[in-house]
Amino acid sequence: MDILYVVMPAYNEEDNIGDVVASWYPVLEGKDPASRLVVADAGSADRTHAILEEFKAEHPQLEIISDTGKQHGPKVIALYDYAIRNGADFIFQTDSDGQTMPDEFDGFWQLRNEYKGIFGHRRVRGDGKSRAFVEKTVCFLLKVYFHVKVPDANAPFRLMNAGTVAEYLPRLDKDYNLPNIMMTTYYAYYKEPMTFREVTFRPRQGGVNSINIPKIVKIGWKALRDFHNLKKAM
């Protein structure tokens, strides 16, 4: 049986985390007993961590890690590293804000032996036109910098072969902000067997997104420099 690690970063998600963890935990059923749902919660100032601990008391396959950076990108990198070090065969990443649908996971899981990576494509986005525009801009920049063409570079709905992730993860600094974008880019640039499947992407189910447009712009300017340096290393 395959060992699956479902990983998600969390930050001040008390309005969502209980429902999100409860809805994703069942995807571990039928997988190797070593499979885990791992949430990285560092820096939360609300009840996120307490809610996770309450859930964990009766759900032994939930693990909580808190020794990560506060930002989303470093948490994702730490989660990937954690899954690899603990023997995962496959890593599935999503977010903890309730925008993705667990019932769409099985379609990805059925393709796990055909592709090294199955990536979500948010053709319709419930989080607003501004974020859709940002994603299109990112895909355009990847085409310019890396000569790869992808429909969605950053979707938090992706199932990846852990061995393939382990090959590319060391290329990223532990505090890198955009690991999913670069992981998608590595897959496409090195022609790893990959595919995209359309997924539902709902509005945030509660709380406030910690990444607003001004922050995205700031991250974007830094990303341009990072893309240049990462391309030179390829």
C-alpha positions as CSV (number, residue, x, y, z in Angstrom):
1,M,0.0,0.0,0.0
2,D,1.2,3.5,-0.7
3,I,2.0,5.9,2.0
4,L,0.2,9.2,1.5
5,Y,1.1,12.5,3.3
6,V,-1.6,15.2,3.0
7,V,0.1,18.4,4.0
8,M,-1.3,21.9,4.6
9,P,0.0,25.1,6.1
10,A,-2.1,27.1,8.5
11,Y,-2.0,30.6,10.0
12,N,-4.8,32.1,12.1
13,E,-7.4,29.7,10.6
14,E,-9.6,29.2,13.7
15,D,-12.7,29.8,11.6
16,N,-11.8,27.1,9.1
17,I,-9.3,24.6,10.5
18,G,-11.8,22.3,12.4
19,D,-14.0,21.8,9.3
20,V,-11.0,21.5,6.9
21,V,-9.1,18.9,8.9
22,A,-12.3,16.9,9.5
23,S,-13.1,16.9,5.8
24,W,-9.6,16.0,4.6
25,Y,-8.8,13.3,7.3
26,P,-11.0,10.6,5.6
27,V,-8.9,10.6,2.5
28,L,-6.3,8.6,4.5
29,E,-8.8,5.7,4.6
30,G,-7.6,2.7,2.6
31,K,-4.0,4.0,2.4
32,D,-1.0,2.6,4.2
33,P,-1.5,3.0,8.0
34,A,1.7,5.1,8.0
35,S,-0.1,7.8,6.0
36,R,-0.6,11.1,7.7
37,L,-2.4,14.4,7.6
38,V,0.2,17.0,8.6
39,V,-0.6,20.6,9.4
40,A,2.1,23.3,9.8
41,D,0.9,25.8,12.3
42,A,3.5,28.4,13.4
43,G,2.8,31.9,14.4
44,S,-1.0,31.7,14.8
45,A,-2.3,34.1,17.4
46,D,-5.8,32.6,17.6
47,R,-7.2,29.2,18.5
48,T,-5.9,27.3,15.4
49,H,-3.3,25.3,17.4
50,A,-5.8,24.5,20.2
51,I,-8.4,23.2,17.7
52,L,-5.8,21.0,16.0
53,E,-4.7,19.6,19.4
54,E,-8.3,18.8,20.2
55,F,-8.8,17.0,16.9
56,K,-5.5,15.1,17.3
57,A,-6.6,13.6,20.6
58,E,-8.9,11.2,18.7
59,H,-7.3,11.2,15.3
60,P,-3.8,9.6,15.6
61,Q,-2.9,10.1,11.9
62,L,-3.0,13.9,12.4
63,E,0.4,15.5,13.1
64,I,1.1,19.1,13.9
65,I,4.4,20.8,13.3
66,S,5.2,24.2,14.6
67,D,8.9,24.6,14.2
68,T,8.7,26.2,10.8
69,G,8.8,29.8,9.5
70,K,5.7,31.9,9.9
71,Q,5.1,32.5,6.2
72,H,3.2,30.2,3.8
73,G,6.2,29.4,1.5
74,P,8.6,28.2,4.3
75,K,5.8,26.2,5.8
76,V,5.1,24.4,2.5
77,I,8.9,23.6,2.1
78,A,9.0,22.3,5.7
79,L,6.0,20.1,5.1
80,Y,7.5,18.6,1.9
81,D,10.7,17.9,3.7
82,Y,8.9,16.4,6.6
83,A,6.9,14.1,4.4
84,I,10.0,12.9,2.5
85,R,12.0,12.3,5.7
86,N,9.2,10.2,7.2
87,G,8.8,7.9,4.2
88,A,6.0,9.3,2.1
89,D,5.4,7.7,-1.3
90,F,3.1,10.5,-2.4
91,I,2.6,14.0,-1.1
92,F,-0.7,15.9,-1.5
93,Q,-0.7,19.6,-0.7
94,T,-3.7,21.8,-0.1
95,D,-4.5,24.8,2.0
96,S,-6.4,25.2,5.3
97,D,-8.9,27.9,4.2
98,G,-11.6,25.6,2.9
99,Q,-11.3,26.7,-0.8
100,T,-10.6,23.1,-2.1
101,M,-12.8,20.1,-2.2
102,P,-11.8,16.7,-0.7
103,D,-14.2,14.8,-2.9
104,E,-12.1,15.8,-5.9
105,F,-9.0,14.1,-4.4
106,D,-9.8,10.5,-5.6
107,G,-9.6,11.5,-9.3
108,F,-6.0,12.6,-8.6
109,W,-5.2,9.5,-6.6
110,Q,-6.3,7.2,-9.4
111,L,-3.6,8.8,-11.7
112,R,-0.7,8.5,-9.2
113,N,1.1,5.7,-11.1
114,E,0.6,7.3,-14.5
115,Y,2.2,10.7,-13.6
116,K,4.9,12.0,-11.3
117,G,2.7,15.0,-10.6
118,I,-1.0,15.8,-10.9
119,F,-1.7,19.5,-10.5
120,G,-4.9,21.4,-10.0
121,H,-6.1,23.9,-12.6
122,R,-8.4,26.6,-11.1
123,R,-10.2,27.5,-14.3
124,V,-12.9,29.2,-12.3
125,R,-11.8,31.0,-9.1
126,G,-13.9,32.0,-6.2
127,D,-11.3,34.3,-4.7
128,G,-11.7,37.2,-7.1
129,K,-10.6,38.5,-10.4
130,S,-7.5,40.2,-9.0
131,R,-6.0,36.9,-7.9
132,A,-6.9,35.3,-11.2
133,F,-5.0,38.1,-12.9
134,V,-2.0,37.5,-10.6
135,E,-2.0,33.8,-11.6
136,K,-2.1,34.6,-15.3
137,T,0.8,37.0,-14.8
138,V,2.8,34.3,-13.0
139,C,2.2,31.8,-15.9
140,F,3.3,34.5,-18.4
141,L,6.5,35.2,-16.5
142,L,7.3,31.5,-16.3
143,K,6.9,31.3,-20.0
144,V,9.3,34.2,-20.5
145,Y,11.9,33.1,-17.9
146,F,11.8,29.3,-18.1
147,H,10.1,28.7,-21.5
148,V,7.4,26.5,-19.9
149,K,3.7,26.7,-20.5
150,V,1.4,25.8,-17.6
151,P,-2.3,26.7,-17.1
152,D,-1.9,27.1,-13.3
153,A,1.4,27.3,-11.5
154,N,0.4,27.8,-7.9
155,A,-2.8,25.8,-7.2
156,P,-2.9,24.4,-3.7
157,F,-4.3,21.1,-4.9
158,R,-1.4,18.9,-6.1
159,L,-0.5,15.2,-5.8
160,M,3.2,14.6,-6.3
161,N,5.5,11.6,-6.3
162,A,7.7,12.1,-3.1
163,G,10.9,11.0,-4.9
164,T,10.4,13.6,-7.6
165,V,9.8,16.3,-5.0
166,A,12.9,15.2,-3.1
167,E,15.0,15.7,-6.3
168,Y,14.0,19.3,-6.7
169,L,13.3,20.5,-3.2
170,P,17.0,21.0,-2.2
171,R,17.3,23.7,-4.9
172,L,15.1,26.0,-2.9
173,D,16.1,28.0,0.1
174,K,14.2,27.0,3.2
175,D,12.6,30.5,3.4
176,Y,11.7,30.7,-0.3
177,N,8.3,32.3,-0.7
178,L,7.0,30.5,-3.8
179,P,7.9,26.8,-3.6
180,N,4.8,25.5,-5.4
181,I,5.3,27.8,-8.4
182,M,8.9,26.6,-8.7
183,M,8.0,22.9,-8.1
184,T,5.5,23.2,-11.0
185,T,8.2,24.9,-13.1
186,Y,10.7,22.2,-12.4
187,Y,8.2,19.5,-13.4
188,A,7.5,21.3,-16.7
189,Y,11.1,22.4,-17.5
190,Y,12.5,18.9,-16.9
191,K,9.6,17.3,-18.7
192,E,8.5,15.1,-15.8
193,P,5.3,13.1,-16.5
194,M,2.7,15.5,-15.3
195,T,-0.9,16.5,-16.0
196,F,-3.4,19.2,-14.9
197,R,-7.0,18.5,-13.8
198,E,-9.6,21.2,-13.3
199,V,-10.6,21.6,-9.7
200,T,-13.1,23.6,-7.8
201,F,-11.8,26.7,-6.0
202,R,-14.3,28.3,-3.7
203,P,-14.2,31.6,-1.9
204,R,-12.4,31.5,1.5
205,Q,-14.8,29.8,3.9
206,G,-14.0,32.1,6.9
207,G,-11.5,34.4,8.3
208,V,-9.2,36.8,6.5
209,N,-6.5,36.0,4.0
210,S,-3.1,37.0,5.4
211,I,-1.8,37.5,1.9
212,N,-3.3,40.7,0.4
213,I,-2.6,42.3,-2.9
214,P,0.1,44.8,-1.6
215,K,1.9,41.8,-0.2
216,I,1.5,39.9,-3.4
217,V,3.1,42.8,-5.3
218,K,6.0,42.9,-2.9
219,I,6.5,39.2,-3.2
220,G,6.2,39.5,-7.0
221,W,9.1,42.0,-7.3
222,K,11.3,39.7,-5.3
223,A,10.2,36.7,-7.4
224,L,11.5,38.4,-10.5
225,R,15.0,38.4,-9.0
226,D,14.6,34.9,-7.7
227,F,13.5,33.6,-11.1
228,H,16.6,35.0,-12.7
229,N,18.9,33.3,-10.2
230,L,17.0,30.0,-10.2
231,K,17.1,30.0,-14.0
232,K,20.9,30.4,-14.0
233,A,21.1,27.3,-11.8
234,M,19.1,25.1,-14.1
